Amino acid sequence: MPNKLTWLDYLGRLPGNPNDRSIARAADTDPSTVTRWRKGQDPAPRHAIAVARTFGLNPLTALIAAGYLTTDEVSALFDMDSVGDSLTLSHTPTIDLVEEVARRIRGAE
């Protein structure tokens, strides 16, 4: 299944609606780099992870949004039932939750 969440979507969902300068500081890069991200360029993995950590989000979701991982690859790493409280659902994008529910429904058929 292709990723639904893009890096641009991810930036738009950051808590507090930070400006490009704040995002650049979080990623330890220049604001011009954030401008390039907004024009469609994906970040380097280290930048995606840095942004996620700065804003208290799951770095795996950032790597999915940046196109480095797929939701299927991440799901294969974890038995979602055993992860429990280690994943913060309030920071999980709705599309990721919906895709997980759909995966479970398909598995029950």
C-alpha positions in Angstrom: 0.0 0.0 0.0 1.5 3.4 -0.9 2.1 6.0 1.8 -0.7 8.5 2.1 1.1 10.9 4.4 3.6 13.1 2.5 6.4 15.2 4.0 4.5 18.3 3.2 1.4 17.0 5.0 3.6 16.1 7.9 5.0 19.6 8.2 1.5 21.0 8.1 0.5 18.8 11.1 3.4 19.8 13.4 2.1 20.8 16.8 1.9 24.5 17.3 1.9 25.3 13.6 5.6 26.3 13.6 7.0 28.6 11.0 9.8 27.6 8.6 12.5 29.1 10.8 11.4 27.0 13.8 11.3 23.9 11.6 14.8 24.7 10.3 16.1 25.1 13.8 14.6 21.8 14.8 16.3 20.1 11.8 19.5 21.9 12.3 19.4 23.3 8.8 18.7 26.5 6.9 15.2 27.9 6.3 15.9 27.6 2.5 16.0 23.9 3.0 12.5 24.0 4.5 11.4 26.0 1.5 12.7 23.2 -0.8 10.8 20.7 1.3 7.6 22.7 0.8 8.3 22.6 -2.9 8.4 18.8 -2.9 12.0 17.8 -1.9 12.1 15.2 0.8 14.4 15.7 3.8 17.4 13.7 4.6 16.5 11.0 7.2 18.5 12.8 10.0 16.4 15.9 9.4 13.1 14.1 9.4 14.1 12.4 12.7 15.3 15.7 14.2 12.0 17.4 13.4 10.0 14.6 14.9 12.0 14.5 18.1 11.9 18.3 18.5 8.1 18.3 18.2 7.6 15.2 20.4 6.5 13.0 17.5 7.4 9.4 16.6 10.4 9.4 14.2 9.0 6.4 12.4 6.1 8.5 11.2 8.5 11.2 10.0 10.4 8.6 8.0 7.2 7.3 6.5 6.1 10.8 5.5 9.6 11.4 4.0 9.3 8.3 1.9 12.1 6.3 3.6 9.8 3.7 5.1 6.3 2.4 4.3 3.6 1.7 6.8 3.8 -2.0 5.9 7.5 -2.1 6.7 6.9 -0.4 10.1 4.0 -2.6 10.9 6.1 -5.7 10.2 8.6 -4.5 12.8 6.1 -4.4 15.6 3.3 -6.5 16.9 1.1 -3.5 17.4 -0.8 -5.1 20.3 2.4 -5.5 22.3 3.7 -2.0 21.7 0.9 -0.5 23.8 1.8 2.7 25.6 5.2 3.1 23.9 3.4 4.6 20.9 1.6 7.9 21.5 -1.7 7.7 19.6 -2.4 11.4 20.1 0.7 12.1 17.9 -0.1 9.5 15.3 -1.6 10.9 12.1 -5.2 9.9 11.6 -4.3 8.3 8.2 -1.9 5.9 10.0 -4.6 4.9 12.5 -7.1 4.4 9.7 -4.6 2.3 7.7 -3.9 0.1 10.8 -7.6 -0.4 11.4 -8.1 -1.4 7.7 -5.1 -3.8 7.9 -6.6 -5.5 10.9 -10.1 -5.7 9.3 -8.5 -7.3 6.2 -6.7 -9.8 8.4 -10.0 -10.8 10.1 -11.7 -11.6 6.7 
